[in-house]
């Protein structure tokens, strides 16, 4: 990991541990609730792992805090500004692509704003998110292919699409030049889904 990635991994690990201890959960309890291995959770909390977006979504969902809460400081001013280049880079592609979380809201209705860049041939596949999750994408430069369940749509510069995020989906750059798009993810009812444990009761 480079220096910035290592610093982000440490910050995420500290936040996951803070949220887990606030609920008085053991490592095994959180690992079970999130559907990740205990070893992976230990590595995340120690900042020794660069977890995938899918792993972070499972952890944030189990904790009921939403993904943005894991990558931002606990102190949240009324106006939260992310300066250019200061977002949390949570995905890196083989051809130079990057998925950067630039802003987000607090639970229960979490909205994430992402800045995505896909190098030529880059593809990011995503597992199904929580029920009723919706995604909005607009291509800012180049062209991408969005695959949602069994439907494939090509989007050129300026095109936009809305689709369910609670089914498997992916974004790909089929062209020989880089592409950039903005992505908004709406995940309603974070922390209120069946099986989510109450911080007060630990149930």
C-alpha positions in Angstrom: 0.0 0.0 0.0 1.2 3.5 -0.7 1.3 6.1 2.0 -2.2 7.6 1.4 -3.8 4.2 1.1 -2.1 3.0 4.3 -3.3 6.1 6.1 -6.9 5.5 4.9 -6.7 1.9 6.0 -5.6 2.9 9.5 -8.4 5.5 9.7 -11.0 3.0 8.6 -9.7 0.3 11.0 -9.8 2.7 13.9 -13.4 3.7 13.0 -14.6 0.1 12.7 -13.1 -0.8 16.0 -14.6 2.4 17.6 -18.1 1.5 16.3 -17.7 -2.2 17.4 -16.6 -1.3 20.9 -19.4 1.3 21.3 -21.8 -1.6 20.7 -19.9 -3.9 23.1 -19.5 -6.4 20.3 -16.8 -9.0 20.1 -14.8 -9.5 16.9 -16.8 -12.7 16.3 -20.1 -10.9 16.7 -19.3 -8.3 14.1 -17.7 -10.8 11.8 -20.9 -12.9 11.9 -23.2 -9.9 11.5 -21.2 -8.6 8.5 -20.6 -12.0 6.9 -16.8 -11.6 6.8 -14.1 -13.7 8.3 -12.7 -12.9 11.7 -9.2 -12.8 10.2 -10.4 -10.2 7.7 -12.0 -8.1 10.4 -8.8 -8.2 12.5 -6.8 -7.1 9.5 -9.2 -4.2 8.8 -9.2 -3.0 12.4 -5.4 -3.1 12.5 -5.2 -1.2 9.2 -3.2 -4.1 7.7 -5.8 -4.7 4.9 -7.0 -2.7 2.0 -10.6 -3.9 2.2 -12.8 -4.0 -0.9 -15.8 -1.8 -1.3 -18.0 -4.9 -0.8 -16.3 -5.7 2.5 -16.7 -2.1 3.7 -20.4 -2.1 2.8 -21.0 -5.3 4.7 -19.2 -3.9 7.8 -21.0 -0.5 7.6 -24.3 -2.2 7.1 -23.8 -4.5 10.1 -22.8 -1.6 12.3 -25.8 0.5 11.0 -23.6 3.5 10.2 -23.4 3.7 6.4 -20.2 3.6 4.3 -19.4 7.3 4.5 -19.1 7.1 8.3 -16.3 4.6 8.1 -14.1 6.9 6.0 -14.8 10.3 7.6 -13.8 11.8 10.9 -16.4 11.3 13.7 -16.7 15.1 14.1 -19.1 16.2 11.4 -19.6 20.0 10.9 -22.8 21.4 9.5 -21.1 22.0 6.1 -18.8 19.2 5.2 -16.3 20.1 2.5 -14.1 17.6 0.6 -11.4 19.4 -1.2 -10.2 18.3 -4.6 -8.1 15.2 -4.2 -9.0 14.6 -0.6 -11.7 12.0 -1.1 -11.4 8.4 0.1 -10.1 6.3 -2.8 -11.7 2.9 -2.1 -11.1 1.2 -5.4 -8.2 1.1 -7.8 -8.4 -0.6 -11.3 -5.7 -2.4 -13.1 -5.6 0.2 -15.9 -5.4 3.3 -13.6 -9.1 3.7 -12.7 -10.1 4.9 -9.2 -13.4 5.0 -7.3 -13.3 7.9 -4.8 -16.0 8.5 -2.2 -16.2 12.3 -2.0 -19.2 13.0 0.2 -21.9 11.2 2.1 -24.8 11.6 4.6 -25.6 10.1 7.9 -28.1 7.3 8.6 -30.8 6.3 8.4 -31.1 7.4 4.7 -27.5 7.3 3.5 -26.5 9.0 0.2 -23.0 8.5 -1.2 -21.4 10.7 -3.9 -18.6 9.1 -5.8 -16.1 10.3 -8.5 -15.2 7.3 -10.7 -12.5 7.1 -13.3 -12.1 3.9 -15.4 -8.9 3.3 -17.5 -9.2 1.5 -20.8 -10.6 -1.9 -20.2 -11.2 -1.3 -16.4 -14.2 -3.0 -14.9 -15.7 -2.8 -11.4 -18.2 -5.4 -10.4 -20.4 -4.9 -7.4 -22.5 -7.4 -5.4 -26.1 -6.5 -4.6 -26.4 -3.8 -1.9 -29.1 -3.6 0.8 -32.7 -3.8 -0.3 -34.2 -0.7 -1.9 -30.7 0.8 -2.7 -30.8 3.0 -5.8 -27.9 4.3 -7.9 -27.6 7.3 -10.3 -24.8 7.6 -12.7 -23.8 10.4 -15.2 -20.9 10.1 -17.6 -18.7 13.2 -17.5 -16.1 12.1 -20.1 -15.7 9.1 -22.4 -18.1 6.2 -22.4 -19.0 3.3 -20.0 -21.1 0.2 -20.0 -23.4 -0.4 -17.1 -24.6 -3.9 -16.5 -27.5 -4.4 -14.1 -28.7 -8.0 -13.5 -29.0 -9.2 -17.1 -29.4 -5.7 -18.8 -26.4 -4.0 -20.4 -26.6 -0.2 -21.2 -23.9 1.9 -23.0 -23.7 5.5 -21.7 -21.8 8.2 -23.6 -20.6 11.6 -22.4 -23.5 13.5 -20.8 -25.7 10.4 -20.6 -27.2 9.4 -17.3 -29.0 6.4 -15.8 -30.9 5.3 -12.7 -31.1 1.7 -11.6 -31.5 -0.6 -8.6 -28.4 -1.2 -6.6 -29.9 -4.2 -4.8 -29.0 -6.6 -7.6 -25.5 -7.4 -8.9 -24.2 -4.7 -11.2 -21.0 -3.4 -12.8 -19.4 -0.5 -14.6 -16.9 -1.0 -17.4 -14.9 1.1 -19.9 -15.0 -0.7 -23.2 -13.0 2.0 -25.1 -9.3 2.7 -25.5 -9.3 6.0 -23.6 -10.2 6.9 -20.0 -13.7 7.5 -18.8 -15.0 9.5 -15.9 -18.5 9.4 -14.2 -20.2 10.6 -11.2 -22.2 8.1 -9.1 -24.7 8.7 -6.4 -25.9 5.8 -4.2 -29.0 6.0 -2.1 -29.3 3.4 0.7 -32.5 3.9 2.8 -33.0 2.7 6.3 -29.4 2.0 7.3 -29.4 0.6 10.8 -33.1 -0.1 10.8 -33.1 -3.3 8.8 -34.1 -6.6 10.4 -31.1 -8.2 12.1 -29.4 -4.9 12.8 -28.4 -4.8 16.5 -29.4 -1.9 18.7 -26.5 0.1 20.1 -28.4 0.6 23.3 -29.5 -3.0 23.9 -26.9 -4.9 22.0 -29.7 -7.0 20.6 
